[in-house]
Each structure stands twice: as C-alpha cells, then as structure tokens.
C-alpha cells in the first residue's frame, strides 16, 4: 500500500545527487523485473483454468485463491519497484514507461479475474462452510471470502464486472483533465514581491507565497492565483461535476443507496462514522475560532484575513537535520514499548529511504509497504525544519505499520485500509509533538511547538473535515437531481468556508473571490478520501492520551491494531482497540488537548508580553 502526504516541493540547501535507497531487494536489475513480468503473464495464463473449477471443491477453491494472491503479491512488488524509480526521477521517460507497463498488466489481470467475486458470492452458504471444514488452509482466506460474501449484493455478473473494470479508466478522465489544466494548459502569472524577487504563482508558488512574512506580498499572491482560477471556474466546475456524477452513477449500478455508502462499502465503514465527524466539528468550531483569534492578536491585526492564515506565527532557531529527526522520533516513541523502538531504530539505519530533494525527484513524502516480502520504503524531501521532522515521524509510522502487518498477517490480510493507516502515522506525529512540548528549552520554543500543534489541528483536522462536508454536500445535491455549475459549487464551498472560519462573527474575513478555493484541490477527485485525515487525527489523540498515561492495556490494544493489518474491517479493528468512531466521545481527548494547548499558549503569550513590558 502506498500512502502519500502532499507537501510543498521547496528545495533546501541540502540536496542529494541521487536516491539513497537500495531497490535491489525488490529486483536486482531491470532485467530481473522484466523477467518477473513475463512470469506473471505465464502465471496469469495458468490461472485461466480457475474460471471452470473455482467453486468445484474445497481444494480447487484453495488452489485458485492461493494463485490469485501470489499473482497480486508479485504485481504489487513490480509496481513498487517501478513507482519508486519514477518517483526518484520523474524526468526519466524510461521510468514512466515502466509504470505504464505494469499498470497495463494490472488492469488486464483485474479485468480477466472479474469472474472471481461473482462466482464465490453465488456459492451457497452451506457449501462454503463445508469447504472450510474440508480444507483448513482456507482459514487464511476467511476475511477475503467474508468480504466477497458481504459485498455480494453489490457484485454484478461476470460480464457486467468486466464492463465496469474497463469503464473505470474512463470514469477517472475528469481528474486527468484537472491535472492537465493545472500542470500544463494554464499559464500561471508571475508576481513581483516587495524585495524585487519574482514568484510564479502556480500550485507550488501559491503554497509558498501564502507563507510569506510580508502581508502585501501575500495579498499579491492570493489575488494573482484566484484571479486566474476565476477565469476557469466553469471548466473546473464541469470537471468536478463529472467526477461526482461518475461516483453517484457507479453507486447506483452497484446497488448502493448513495455515493457515500459506496465509498465506505469496500471497508464496511458505517456512514455514521463520517456523519459523526461532520457533527463533532460543527459542535466544536469554537476551538478553531479561539485559535484564530489568538493568531489575530499575536499578529497585531485589526482584521484577520484568509491570506493571513499560513504565515509562521512563531519561529525557532533550532535546526532539525536528519539525525535530529531520527533521534527525536526514537525518544518520542518510547511509550510504544521497547519492541517498537528497537524495530524502528533498525529500520531507520537501513537503506530504505530517499531523504533529500533534488531536481526531477517527486515532491512530498510517502511510505510504500506494498512489497510484502521486502521491507517498506520511505520517500522524503527533508528540509531540516520541524515540518520535515513531523513528516519523518508520519511516514515512519506508515512504514512501521507495514512492518508489523506483514510480519503478522498473510499477504491477503496484510493490506490495511487508509482509515487505519493514517492513524498509525499520526500517532507518531502526536507523540513527537508531546515529546518536544515536554522538553522545550525555553518559553519561545514551547510557544513554537504549541502553535505547530494547533496549526496542525487547523489544517489536518478542521480543514479536512471542511473538505469532507463539502464533498458530502456536492454528492447529495447530484443524487437529488440538482445541477452543479462552477458558480454553484463556489457558493456551496464559500458557505461552508465562511462558517468554519467565523466570517459572520468577524473571526476571519473571507473574500468572496476565495470561494473558488475548491478548484485547485486535487483530493476532491479521489472521492470521500480526505475525511480519513480528520478521523485519524482524532483517533490518534485518543490512543496517544491513553498510551502516554501509562495504560498498558491500551498500548497492547494499539500495537495489536497495527499487527492486524486488514484481517478485519477497520471499524472492527478500532472497536477491538477500544475506540468507537461513531461516538462523540471518540473526539473528546483531541478537543480537550487542543484547549490545553490554547490555554498554555495564551499564558505564555501574556508572560512574554509582560516581560517585554
């Protein structure tokens, strides 16, 4: 599974000449990779016999399921090798072609195996139980079989499944149009800043420019970026509408009541989890508003504008190089036990990482744990700042999740859902933050970490929940037959944006032009994805609070959650770990800690102000 956290690709003075990781454990050479592709094609051909014998008897079912699993495992390994190379040098056309090669093979196999789920779903229950008794090795596929049976009412005939498989690439066309517009067809403006320097206000320039210290420069960047987007509002609107319509149509075809149910159906996550998130945020927006008022006071502004939210409120002189990142994380995860720390200490010493930015390397950061019999890999763009340390902790949380899952589960149960994955990553971030707050060497340093924690909640929790509510509203509008133009989408987004940031209460003034912010966010084309960041940060604070209190039972439950991989549905795994995300109580530890951050921050600011006075 590849987990991606998008960051701004701002290059530091420290840059690598080439990738530091060693990919030979995956395949020693391109020749070996190509040979693996040929072998996969042969294995795929051999498995064609399963179409006739799949449900004939227990032995045939076991043999075919094992063959399918082995084939998918190898395809995943081939994909990891190709994607890591492409990520290390996006300008290498050979790497791009390698990705296309394995993607085409994967689509072909997926299409050809479209008969599997319908055939198993139609097997009488008593017959399946008989098979399980006759062939005990089928126990390794209990969750696979269970999932197919539960999904049975949403599985169509083999012919229809094949049609859907072939249709899916077309359904994603709107996202490709969006990417083409943003990456190629739109000519972004250049802005001259107050110091005479220039910045191209594309995605990267906008995200960098909104952090500028000079307020006039920030206004220039915002005005240039949103003025340009406004010219394409209708096109962006049509593109997003087609994406939403595609999901609502597919939900109907698969007999789901709505697109949300369809999106959550693959992991059997209750709709109440999603709706509870929206409700809890609505009930606790006062926390966000309190923080924003604090920013307003600290910045000495009469009016806090939307373009004031990304500039750094508190700086720090402390440098966070890669050694500091590793040392701090190892100290921070001590509450997770000696076993976790020892495993992490070993992993972070190996050649599993590509650390520094360089020309051609993809931006952001991710952990790739999809090669089951090989260790995970981590891509970073380390800039020696605290955000880099936090990203380091996040991605190693993903990587350790893969290590523990792969060690304790067979391949078919090792692939965990995003709902769980993001929690595994953010728990490490929370532990790191709490470690730094506890060990801050000065009031100014503690203030920096408090602000970082609150800003993380603003961006990772509140903002992603805002996105989640927006997505839900758009899909419900299309499902009720309402049209969506670019202007309508902007009105919907603007209404939610103003409510979140307290526009009517004079917390943050939202310029109507910024209602178009939705147009540049790629996540809306993924379909009900970003909510997992919000639920995961709430879950992470819940687990972290218990673990830091010394609750041994809670620690064991959390580690078992990581080891469980995908052996159960994510909501079941959370319940096993003592957390029910359908309940308001799941959010209380995070909200309580946020208020504690705010109280500490207010006291420190008053103390510093009195000292200066």
C-alpha positions in Angstrom: 0.0 0.0 0.0 1.3 3.4 -0.9 0.4 6.3 1.5 1.0 9.8 0.2 1.3 13.0 2.2 1.5 16.0 -0.2 3.9 18.8 0.8 5.3 21.8 -1.0 8.3 21.0 -3.1 10.5 23.8 -1.7 14.2 22.8 -2.1 16.6 23.2 0.7 20.3 23.9 0.5 20.9 20.2 1.3 20.1 18.2 -1.7 21.1 14.7 -2.8 22.7 13.8 -6.1 20.7 10.6 -6.4 18.4 8.3 -4.5 19.8 6.9 -1.2 17.6 3.8 -1.0 18.6 0.4 -2.3 16.0 -1.2 -4.6 17.9 -4.4 -5.3 15.9 -6.3 -2.6 12.9 -5.8 -4.8 14.7 -6.8 -8.1 18.5 -6.8 -8.7 18.1 -5.3 -12.1 15.6 -4.1 -14.8 16.2 -7.5 -16.5 15.0 -9.3 -13.4 12.0 -7.0 -13.2 11.1 -7.7 -16.9 11.5 -11.5 -16.2 9.1 -11.1 -13.3 6.6 -9.5 -15.6 6.9 -12.4 -18.1 6.5 -14.9 -15.2 3.4 -13.0 -14.0 1.9 -13.3 -17.5 2.5 -17.0 -17.5 1.0 -17.4 -14.0 -2.0 -15.4 -15.1 -2.5 -17.7 -18.1 -2.2 -20.8 -16.0 -4.9 -19.4 -13.7 -7.4 -19.1 -16.5 -8.4 -22.7 -15.7 -9.9 -21.4 -12.4 -12.8 -20.0 -14.3 -14.1 -23.5 -14.7 -13.0 -25.1 -11.4 -13.0 -22.2 -8.9 -16.0 -23.4 -6.8 -15.9 -27.1 -7.9 -14.5 -28.3 -4.5 -12.5 -27.1 -1.5 -9.1 -28.0 -2.9 -9.8 -26.1 -6.2 -11.0 -23.0 -4.3 -7.9 -23.0 -2.1 -5.6 -23.6 -5.1 -7.2 -20.7 -7.1 -7.3 -18.3 -4.2 -3.7 -19.0 -3.4 -2.8 -18.5 -7.1 -4.7 -15.2 -7.2 -3.0 -14.0 -4.0 0.5 -14.9 -5.2 -0.1 -13.1 -8.5 -1.4 -10.0 -6.9 1.6 -10.1 -4.5 4.0 -10.1 -7.4 2.2 -7.4 -9.3 2.3 -5.2 -6.2 6.1 -5.8 -5.9 6.6 -4.9 -9.5 4.5 -1.8 -9.1 6.5 -0.7 -6.0 9.8 -1.1 -7.9 8.6 0.9 -10.9 6.8 3.6 -8.9 9.9 4.1 -6.7 12.1 4.6 -9.7 9.6 7.0 -11.3 9.4 8.9 -8.0 13.1 9.2 -7.8 13.4 10.8 -11.2 10.2 12.0 -12.9 12.1 13.3 -15.9 13.2 9.8 -16.9 10.8 8.7 -19.6 12.0 5.0 -19.2 10.7 5.0 -15.7 7.4 6.4 -16.8 7.1 3.7 -19.4 7.9 1.0 -16.8 5.0 2.3 -14.7 2.7 2.2 -17.7 3.8 -1.4 -18.5 2.9 -2.7 -15.0 -0.3 -0.6 -14.9 -1.5 -2.1 -18.1 -0.7 -5.6 -16.9 -2.5 -5.0 -13.7 -5.6 -3.7 -15.5 -5.6 -6.7 -17.8 -5.4 -9.2 -14.9 -8.1 -7.3 -12.9 -10.4 -7.4 -15.9 -9.7 -11.1 -16.6 -10.4 -12.1 -13.0 -13.7 -10.2 -12.9 -15.5 -13.5 -12.7 -14.0 -14.5 -9.3 -16.1 -12.4 -6.9 -19.5 -13.2 -8.6 -18.7 -16.9 -8.6 -17.8 -17.0 -4.9 -20.7 -14.8 -4.0 -23.1 -17.2 -5.7 -21.7 -20.2 -3.8 -24.4 -21.5 -1.3 -23.6 -20.7 2.3 -23.7 -24.3 3.4 -21.4 -25.3 0.6 -18.8 -22.8 1.6 -19.0 -23.9 5.2 -18.4 -27.4 4.1 -15.4 -26.3 2.1 -13.9 -24.6 5.1 -14.2 -27.7 7.2 -12.7 -29.9 4.4 -9.8 -27.6 3.7 -8.5 -26.0 6.9 -5.9 -24.0 5.0 -8.8 -21.9 3.6 -8.8 -20.2 7.0 -6.1 -17.9 5.6 -8.7 -16.6 3.2 -11.6 -16.2 5.7 -11.6 -12.4 5.5 -11.3 -12.5 1.8 -14.2 -14.9 1.5 -16.2 -13.0 4.1 -15.7 -9.7 2.3 -16.8 -11.2 -1.0 -20.0 -12.6 0.6 -20.8 -9.3 2.3 -20.3 -7.4 -0.9 -22.4 -10.0 -2.8 -25.4 -7.7 -3.3 -23.1 -5.2 -4.9 -21.3 -7.7 -7.2 -22.8 -8.0 -10.7 -22.5 -10.7 -13.3 -19.0 -11.5 -14.7 -19.8 -9.7 -17.9 -21.0 -6.6 -16.1 -18.0 -6.7 -13.8 -15.7 -6.8 -16.8 -17.6 -3.9 -18.3 -17.1 -1.9 -15.1 -13.5 -2.8 -15.0 -13.0 -1.5 -18.5 -15.1 1.6 -17.8 -13.2 2.8 -14.7 -10.3 4.4 -16.6 -12.9 6.5 -18.5 -14.5 7.4 -15.2 -11.3 8.9 -14.0 -11.0 11.1 -17.1 -12.2 14.2 -15.2 -9.2 14.0 -12.8 -6.8 13.7 -15.7 -8.4 16.8 -17.3 -7.9 18.6 -13.9 -4.3 17.6 -13.7 -3.6 18.7 -17.3 -5.2 22.1 -16.7 -3.1 22.7 -13.6 0.1 21.2 -14.8 0.2 22.2 -18.4 -2.6 24.2 -20.0 -2.9 27.1 -17.6 -0.3 29.8 -17.8 0.2 31.0 -14.3 1.2 34.6 -13.6 4.4 35.9 -12.2 4.3 38.3 -9.2 7.0 40.8 -8.2 7.4 40.8 -4.5 8.3 43.7 -2.3 12.0 42.8 -2.2 12.2 42.7 -6.0 12.2 38.9 -6.3 9.7 37.1 -8.5 7.5 34.1 -7.9 5.4 32.1 -10.4 2.1 31.7 -8.8 1.3 28.1 -9.7 0.3 25.5 -7.1 3.8 25.4 -5.6 4.2 29.2 -5.8 0.8 29.8 -4.2 1.5 27.4 -1.3 5.0 29.0 -0.8 3.7 32.6 -1.3 0.9 32.3 1.2 3.5 31.7 3.9 5.4 35.0 3.1 6.0 37.3 6.1 5.1 40.5 4.2 1.4 40.9 4.2 1.3 42.9 0.9 3.2 40.1 -0.8 0.7 37.5 0.5 -2.2 39.6 -0.9 -0.5 39.8 -4.3 0.0 36.1 -4.4 -3.7 35.4 -3.4 -5.1 37.9 -5.8 -3.0 36.6 -8.7 -3.8 33.0 -8.0 -7.5 33.3 -7.5 -8.0 35.8 -10.3 -6.5 33.3 -12.7 -8.6 30.4 -11.3 -11.7 32.5 -11.7 -11.2 32.6 -15.4 -11.6 28.8 -15.5 -14.4 28.4 -12.9 -16.9 26.9 -15.5 -14.3 24.4 -16.7 -13.3 23.3 -13.2 -16.9 23.1 -12.3 -17.8 20.8 -15.2 -14.7 18.7 -14.5 -15.6 18.2 -10.8 -19.3 17.7 -11.6 -18.4 14.9 -14.0 -16.3 13.3 -11.2 -19.1 13.5 -8.7 -21.6 12.2 -11.2 -19.4 9.3 -12.1 -19.3 8.2 -8.4 -23.0 8.6 -7.9 -23.8 6.6 -11.1 -21.4 3.8 -10.1 -23.1 3.7 -6.7 -26.5 3.2 -8.3 -25.1 0.5 -10.6 -23.7 -1.4 -7.7 -27.0 -1.1 -5.7 -25.8 1.3 -3.0 -28.2 3.8 -1.6 -25.7 6.7 -2.2 -22.2 7.5 -3.2 -21.0 7.8 0.4 -22.3 4.3 1.2 -20.5 3.1 -1.9 -17.2 4.8 -1.0 -17.3 3.4 2.6 -18.7 0.0 1.5 -15.3 -1.5 0.5 -14.3 -1.4 4.1 -17.8 -1.7 5.6 -17.3 1.6 7.5 -20.6 2.8 8.9 -21.9 6.1 7.4 -22.3 7.2 11.0 -18.5 7.5 11.3 -18.4 10.1 8.5 -21.5 12.0 9.7 -20.4 11.9 13.3 -17.2 13.7 12.2 -19.1 16.5 10.5 -21.4 16.8 13.6 -18.5 16.9 16.1 -16.6 19.6 14.1 -19.8 21.7 13.8 -20.2 21.5 17.6 -16.6 22.4 18.3 -15.8 25.2 15.8 -15.3 27.5 18.9 -11.9 25.8 19.4 -10.8 26.8 15.9 -12.2 30.3 16.3 -10.3 30.7 19.6 -7.0 29.8 18.0 -7.7 32.1 15.1 -8.4 35.0 17.4 -5.1 34.2 19.2 -3.3 34.5 15.8 -5.0 37.7 15.1 -3.9 39.2 18.5 -0.3 37.9 18.1 0.0 39.3 14.6 -1.3 42.7 15.8 -4.0 42.8 13.1 -7.3 44.7 13.2 -8.8 42.3 10.8 -7.6 38.7 10.2 -7.9 37.8 6.5 -7.8 34.4 4.8 -4.4 35.3 3.4 -3.0 35.6 6.9 -3.5 32.0 8.0 -0.4 30.4 6.6 2.4 32.7 7.6 4.5 31.3 10.5 3.3 32.7 13.8 6.3 31.6 15.9 9.7 30.7 14.6 12.5 28.8 16.1 16.3 28.9 15.7 16.6 25.2 16.3 17.7 23.1 13.3 16.2 19.7 12.6 18.6 17.7 10.4 18.0 14.1 9.5 20.0 12.9 12.6 17.9 15.1 14.9 14.7 13.8 13.2 15.7 10.2 13.9 16.9 10.8 17.4 13.8 12.8 18.4 11.5 10.2 16.9 13.2 7.3 18.7 12.9 9.2 22.0 9.2 10.1 21.3 8.1 6.5 20.6 9.5 5.2 23.8 5.9 5.0 25.2 5.1 2.5 22.4 7.5 0.0 24.0 11.0 -1.4 23.5 9.9 -3.7 20.7 8.5 -0.9 18.5 11.5 1.4 19.2 14.1 -1.4 18.5 12.4 -2.2 15.2 12.3 1.4 14.2 15.9 2.0 15.2 17.0 -0.8 13.0 14.8 0.2 10.0 15.9 3.9 10.1 19.5 2.8 9.8 19.0 0.8 6.6 18.9 2.0 3.0 15.1 2.2 2.9 14.9 6.0 2.5 15.4 8.6 -0.2 15.9 11.6 2.0 16.7 14.9 0.3 15.1 16.9 -2.6 16.8 17.2 -6.0 15.8 18.1 -9.5 13.4 15.6 -11.1 12.5 13.9 -7.8 8.8 14.0 -7.0 7.6 16.3 -4.3 6.1 15.5 -1.0 6.6 12.3 1.0 5.2 8.8 1.1 5.8 5.3 2.6 5.5 2.3 0.3 4.9 -1.0 2.0 3.3 -2.9 -0.9 6.2 -5.3 -1.5 5.1 -7.9 1.0 8.3 -10.0 1.3 10.5 -6.9 1.2 10.8 -4.1 3.7 8.9 -0.8 3.2 10.5 2.2 1.5 10.2 5.9 2.5 10.5 8.9 0.3 11.1 12.3 1.9 12.1 15.8 0.8 13.8 16.7 4.1 14.3 20.5 4.5 15.8 20.4 8.1 12.8 22.2 9.6 10.3 20.9 12.1 7.7 20.1 9.4 10.3 17.7 8.0 10.7 16.1 11.4 7.0 15.7 11.7 6.8 14.3 8.2 9.6 11.9 9.0 7.6 10.6 12.0 4.4 10.4 9.9 6.0 8.3 7.1 7.8 6.0 9.5 4.5 5.5 11.2 3.2 4.1 7.9 6.4 2.1 7.4 6.2 0.5 10.8 2.6 -0.3 10.2 3.6 -2.3 7.2 6.5 -4.0 9.0 4.1 -5.2 11.8 1.3 -6.1 9.5 3.5 -8.0 7.1 5.1 -9.9 9.9 1.9 -11.0 11.5 -0.5 -11.5 8.6 -0.6 -13.5 5.3 -0.4 -11.3 2.2 -4.1 -11.2 1.5 -4.7 -9.8 5.1 -1.7 -7.5 5.3 -3.1 -4.6 3.2 -4.7 -2.2 5.6 -7.3 0.4 5.0 -6.4 4.2 4.8 -8.8 4.7 7.8 -6.3 2.7 10.0 -3.1 3.7 8.1 -3.4 7.4 8.8 -3.9 6.7 12.5 -0.7 4.7 12.6 1.2 7.6 11.0 -0.4 10.5 13.0 0.1 8.7 16.4 3.8 9.1 15.8 3.4 12.8 15.0 1.4 13.4 18.2 4.0 11.5 20.3 6.7 13.6 18.7 4.9 16.8 19.4 4.2 15.9 23.0 7.9 14.9 23.4 9.0 18.3 22.2 6.5 20.2 24.3 7.7 18.4 27.4 11.4 19.0 26.6 11.2 22.6 25.2 14.2 24.5 26.4 12.5 28.0 26.5 9.2 29.7 26.5 9.7 30.7 22.9 10.5 27.2 21.9 7.4 25.8 23.7 5.3 28.5 22.0 6.6 27.4 18.7 5.6 23.8 19.3 2.2 24.8 20.8 1.5 26.8 17.6 2.6 24.0 15.4 0.2 21.6 17.2 -2.7 23.9 16.9 -2.0 24.7 13.3 -1.7 21.0 12.6 -5.2 20.6 14.0 -6.4 23.5 11.9 -5.0 22.1 8.7 -5.2 18.3 9.3 -8.4 18.1 11.3 -10.7 21.1 10.8 -9.7 21.9 7.2 -10.0 18.3 6.1 -13.4 18.0 7.8 -14.4 21.1 6.0 -13.5 19.3 2.7 -15.4 16.2 3.9 -18.6 18.2 4.5 -18.2 19.9 1.1 -17.8 16.6 -0.7 -20.8 15.1 1.0 -22.9 18.2 0.1 -22.0 18.0 -3.6 -22.8 14.3 -3.9 -26.1 14.7 -2.1 -27.0 17.6 -4.5 -26.3 15.5 -7.6 -28.1 12.5 -6.1 -31.2 14.7 -5.6 -31.1 15.8 -9.2 -29.7 19.3 -8.7 -27.3 20.8 -11.3 -23.8 21.8 -10.4 -22.1 24.7 -12.3 -18.8 26.2 -11.3 -20.6 29.1 -9.7 -23.0 26.8 -7.7 -20.0 24.8 -6.4 -18.3 28.0 -5.4 -21.4 29.1 -3.5 -21.6 25.8 -1.7 -17.9 25.9 -0.8 -18.0 29.5 0.2 -20.9 29.0 2.6 -19.0 26.2 4.4 -15.7 28.1 4.3 -17.3 31.2 5.9 -19.0 29.1 8.6 -15.8 27.3 9.5 -13.7 30.4 9.8 -16.3 32.5 11.6 -16.8 35.1 8.8 -20.0 36.4 10.2 -18.5 36.6 13.7 -15.6 38.6 12.5 -13.1 35.9 13.3 -11.7 35.7 9.7 -12.8 37.8 6.8 -13.3 35.7 3.7 -13.1 37.5 0.4 -15.8 36.0 -1.9 -13.1 35.5 -4.5 -11.6 32.8 -2.3 -14.8 30.8 -2.5 -13.2 29.2 -5.6 -10.5 27.5 -3.5 -12.1 24.1 -4.2 -11.0 24.4 -7.8 -7.3 23.7 -7.2 -7.7 20.9 -4.6 -7.0 17.5 -6.3 -8.4 15.4 -3.4 -11.9 16.1 -4.4 -11.4 13.9 -7.4 -10.5 10.9 -5.2 -13.9 10.7 -3.7 -14.6 10.6 0.1 -10.9 10.3 1.0 -9.8 13.4 3.0 -12.2 12.6 5.9 -9.7 9.9 7.0 -7.2 12.6 7.9 -9.7 14.1 10.4 -10.9 10.9 11.9 -7.3 9.6 12.1 -6.0 12.7 14.0 -8.9 12.4 16.4 -8.2 8.7 16.9 -4.5 9.3 17.3 -5.0 11.8 20.1 -7.4 9.2 21.7 -4.8 6.4 21.5 -1.9 8.7 22.4 -3.6 10.0 25.5 -4.1 6.5 26.9 -0.6 5.3 25.9 1.1 8.4 27.5 -0.9 7.9 30.7 0.9 4.5 31.0 -2.2 2.4 30.2 -0.5 -0.9 29.3 -3.8 -2.5 28.1 -4.3 0.4 25.7 -0.8 0.1 24.4 -1.2 -3.6 23.7 -4.5 -2.9 22.0 -2.9 -0.3 19.8 0.0 -2.5 18.8 -2.4 -5.3 18.0 -4.3 -2.9 15.8 -1.1 -2.3 13.8 -0.3 -6.0 13.7 -3.8 -6.9 12.5 -3.3 -5.3 9.1 -6.5 -5.9 7.1 -7.6 -9.1 8.8 -10.8 -7.4 9.8 -12.7 -4.3 8.7 -11.2 -1.1 10.0 -14.2 -0.2 12.3 -14.0 -3.7 13.8 -10.3 -3.2 14.4 -10.9 0.1 16.1 -13.6 -1.5 18.3 -11.2 -4.2 19.2 -8.7 -1.5 20.2 -11.4 0.2 22.4 -12.4 3.0 20.1 -15.8 3.6 18.5 -15.6 6.4 16.0 -19.4 6.6 15.7 -19.5 8.1 19.2 -18.9 11.7 20.2 -16.6 10.5 23.0 -14.0 9.5 20.4 -13.3 13.2 19.7 -13.1 14.4 23.3 -9.4 13.7 24.0 -8.4 15.7 21.0 -10.7 18.6 21.8 -9.5 18.6 25.4 -5.9 18.6 24.4 -6.5 21.4 21.9 -8.0 23.5 24.7 -5.0 22.8 26.9 -2.7 23.9 24.0 -4.7 27.1 23.7 -4.6 27.8 27.5 -0.8 27.2 27.6 -0.3 29.4 24.6 -2.4 32.2 26.0 -0.5 32.1 29.3 2.9 32.1 27.6 2.0 35.0 25.3 0.8 37.0 28.3 4.1 36.1 30.2 6.3 37.2 27.2 4.3 40.4 26.8 4.6 41.3 30.5 8.4 40.5 30.3 8.8 42.8 27.3 6.7 45.5 29.0 
